Amino acid sequence: MAYVITDKCTGCDTCRPECPVEAISGEAGELHHIDPDTCIDCGTCAGVCPEEAIIPGE
């Protein structure tokens, strides 16, 4: 399953450039989103999120 971004996201934009398949979208300062069809479930984004707002999907 794809990772998901929770409402704890502050839009810091740390995760977006780290995604190897560019599955994360969002503007700085706004809640980001992970496209589940593109996400390869690598967890890189979760590893760099300072808010711990990215979790494995169910």
QUICOR-V797638 format. One record per residue. N is the residue number from 1. RES is the residue in one letter. SS is DSSP state (H for helix, E for strand, C for the rest). PHI is phi as a letter, one per 30 degrees, with the letter a starting at -180 (* if undefined). D_LAST is the distance of its C-alpha to the last C-alpha in Angstrom with 1 decimal. Layout:
N,RES,SS,PHI,D_LAST / N,RES,SS,PHI,D_LAST
This chain:
1,M,C,*,6.3 / 2,A,C,d,8.0 / 3,Y,E,d,8.5 / 4,V,E,b,9.0 / 5,I,E,c,12.3 / 6,T,C,d,12.8 / 7,D,C,d,16.2 / 8,K,C,d,17.6 / 9,C,C,d,18.4 / 10,T,C,c,22.1 / 11,G,C,i,22.5 / 12,C,C,d,24.3 / 13,D,C,i,23.5 / 14,T,C,d,23.2 / 15,C,C,d,19.9 / 16,R,H,e,21.0 / 17,P,H,d,23.9 / 18,E,H,d,22.1 / 19,C,C,d,19.6 / 20,P,C,d,21.2 / 21,V,C,c,20.2 / 22,E,C,h,20.7 / 23,A,C,d,17.3 / 24,I,E,c,17.7 / 25,S,E,b,20.1 / 26,G,C,k,21.8 / 27,E,C,c,25.2 / 28,A,C,e,26.3 / 29,G,C,i,26.1 / 30,E,C,b,23.4 / 31,L,C,e,19.7 / 32,H,C,c,18.2 / 33,H,E,b,15.6 / 34,I,E,c,13.7 / 35,D,C,d,14.2 / 36,P,C,d,11.2 / 37,D,C,d,14.0 / 38,T,C,c,15.8 / 39,C,C,e,13.4 / 40,I,C,c,14.1 / 41,D,C,i,11.5 / 42,C,C,d,14.7 / 43,G,C,i,13.9 / 44,T,H,e,17.4 / 45,C,H,d,16.5 / 46,A,H,d,14.9 / 47,G,H,d,18.0 / 48,V,H,c,20.4 / 49,C,C,d,19.0 / 50,P,C,d,21.7 / 51,E,C,c,19.8 / 52,E,C,h,16.7 / 53,A,C,c,14.9 / 54,I,E,c,12.4 / 55,I,E,b,9.3 / 56,P,E,d,6.6 / 57,G,C,d,3.8 / 58,E,C,c,0.0
